[in-house]
Protein backbone atom coordinates (compact mmCIF):
# COMPACT_ATOMS: atom_id res chain seq x y z
CA UNK A 1 0.00 0.00 0.00
CA UNK A 2 2.47 2.63 1.12
CA UNK A 3 5.40 3.08 -1.17
CA UNK A 4 8.78 3.61 0.44
CA UNK A 5 9.92 7.12 -0.32
CA UNK A 6 13.57 7.93 0.22
CA UNK A 7 14.23 10.75 2.60
CA UNK A 8 16.45 13.31 0.83
CA UNK A 9 17.85 14.46 4.17
CA UNK A 10 19.42 11.04 4.82
CA UNK A 11 21.50 11.20 1.65
CA UNK A 12 23.08 14.56 2.44
CA UNK A 13 26.26 14.96 4.42
CA UNK A 14 25.94 16.21 7.98
CA UNK A 15 27.53 19.52 7.06
CA UNK A 16 30.85 21.10 6.47
CA UNK A 17 32.94 21.48 9.59
CA UNK A 18 35.96 23.75 9.74
CA UNK A 19 39.32 22.00 9.86
CA UNK A 20 42.65 23.47 10.86
CA UNK A 21 46.20 22.12 10.94
CA UNK A 22 48.49 23.32 13.70
CA UNK A 23 51.17 22.47 16.23
CA UNK A 24 50.48 21.21 19.75
CA UNK A 25 51.77 23.79 22.22
CA UNK A 26 50.58 22.14 25.44
CA UNK A 27 49.26 18.73 26.45
CA UNK A 28 49.34 19.18 30.22
CA UNK A 29 45.58 19.11 30.79
CA UNK A 30 43.54 15.93 30.97
CA UNK A 31 42.07 15.06 27.53
CA UNK A 32 42.80 18.58 26.26
CA UNK A 33 45.50 19.96 23.98
CA UNK A 34 46.27 23.52 22.99
CA UNK A 35 46.96 23.89 19.27
CA UNK A 36 48.63 26.91 17.66
CA UNK A 37 47.34 27.54 14.13
CA UNK A 38 49.29 29.90 11.89
CA UNK A 39 47.85 31.65 8.88
CA UNK A 40 49.32 34.06 6.37
CA UNK A 41 47.28 36.63 4.50
CA UNK A 42 47.77 39.79 2.53
CA UNK A 43 46.72 43.08 4.10
CA UNK A 44 43.74 44.37 2.10
CA UNK A 45 45.03 47.94 1.82
CA UNK A 46 48.82 47.81 2.17
CA UNK A 47 49.36 44.43 0.42
CA UNK A 48 51.96 43.32 2.95
CA UNK A 49 51.92 39.60 3.88
CA UNK A 50 51.03 39.25 7.54
CA UNK A 51 51.37 36.17 9.76
CA UNK A 52 48.93 35.66 12.59
CA UNK A 53 48.45 32.86 15.09
CA UNK A 54 45.42 31.60 16.98
CA UNK A 55 45.39 29.12 19.84
CA UNK A 56 42.56 26.62 20.13
CA UNK A 57 41.73 24.18 22.93
CA UNK A 58 40.92 20.80 21.40
CA UNK A 59 39.53 17.57 22.86
CA UNK A 60 41.98 14.63 22.74
CA UNK A 61 39.99 11.66 24.07
CA UNK A 62 42.85 9.12 23.91
CA UNK A 63 45.60 11.60 24.86
CA UNK A 64 47.78 10.56 21.93
CA UNK A 65 49.01 14.02 20.88
CA UNK A 66 52.22 15.31 22.41
CA UNK A 67 53.81 18.74 22.51
CA UNK A 68 55.39 19.55 19.16
CA UNK A 69 53.16 17.24 17.08
CA UNK A 70 51.49 18.51 13.94
CA UNK A 71 47.75 17.80 14.25
CA UNK A 72 44.50 18.25 12.35
CA UNK A 73 41.56 19.52 14.42
CA UNK A 74 37.88 19.79 13.51
CA UNK A 75 35.14 22.08 14.76
CA UNK A 76 32.55 20.38 16.96
CA UNK A 77 29.84 21.14 19.50
CA UNK A 78 30.95 22.92 22.69
CA UNK A 79 32.54 20.38 25.02
CA UNK A 80 33.45 22.84 27.78
CA UNK A 81 33.79 26.58 28.31
CA UNK A 82 36.77 26.84 25.94
CA UNK A 83 36.76 23.58 23.93
CA UNK A 84 34.96 23.74 20.58
CA UNK A 85 37.43 21.64 18.57
CA UNK A 86 38.39 17.97 18.59
CA UNK A 87 41.49 16.11 17.46
CA UNK A 88 41.04 14.30 14.14
CA UNK A 89 44.55 12.96 13.53
CA UNK A 90 48.18 13.43 14.38
CA UNK A 91 50.23 14.17 11.26
CA UNK A 92 53.78 12.85 11.13
CA UNK A 93 56.60 14.43 9.13
CA UNK A 94 56.81 11.38 6.84
CA UNK A 95 53.20 11.89 5.69
CA UNK A 96 51.62 9.07 7.68
CA UNK A 97 49.01 9.77 10.34
CA UNK A 98 47.76 8.37 13.63
CA UNK A 99 43.99 8.69 13.56
CA UNK A 100 41.61 8.72 16.45
CA UNK A 101 38.53 6.50 16.26
CA UNK A 102 35.31 8.28 15.33
CA UNK A 103 33.12 8.81 18.34
Secondary structure, DSSP 8 states (H G I E B T S, - for coil): -------HHHHS-S----EEEEEEEEEEETTEEEEEEEEEEE-TTT--EEEEEEEEEEE-TT----TT-EEEEEE-S--SSSEEEEEEEEE-TTS-EEE----
